[in-house]
């Protein structure tokens, strides 16, 4: 897993960034505990992994431009 923006992660999830943010808000405390920055900015790999695992997102880097 690599560092990703919320927009990139939302793309892979097939949702808009606003929806991804709503999902993340439900788990904000846990995500911050594992390393999510409080404001904007890219999400560290461990946070991306948690989101991908818990929401069943498939990352196919061949499709993303």
N, C-alpha and C positions, 0 to 999 in steps of 0.2 A: 504494500500500500504506500501511496505517496501523499504529500501535502496537497490539499485541494481547496478550492474556493467553494463557498456554499452554492454558487451558481453551477459549478461543474458537478458537484454531488447531486444537486437537484436534477440536472440533465440526466444523469445515470439512473436516478430514481423514477424518472418520467413524470416529474411534478414541477411546478413553478417554485422559484426560490422562497416565495412567501409561505407556501405549504410546508416546505422543508423546515423553515424557521419555526412554524407552529409545532411540528413534530419535535424539534429540538427543545422548544420551550417547555414541553411536558417533562423533559429529563434534564433541565438546565443544571441543577445541582450536581447530578452525577457526571455530566459532561465536563463541567468546570473542574471537578475533582480529578478527572483523568487528563486534563490539560487544555480544554477549550478556552480560547481567549475570551475575555468579557465583552469586548466590543466587536468590531468587524475584524477583517483579516482572514488569512487562510487558516484552514483547520489542520492541525497536526495529524500525522498518519494514525496515531492511536485513536483519535476521536473519529476519524473517517472509518476506521475498522469497526468501531463500536456501532456507528450508525448503519453501515453496510450490513453487519451481522444482525442487528436487532430489527431492521426493517426489510431484510431480504432483498437487498439491492444487488444487482449484478453489474460489475464493472467490466465493460468491454472497451478497452482503449483503442481498438481498431476502428470503432465507429465514431469516436469523438475527434473533432477537428480543432 
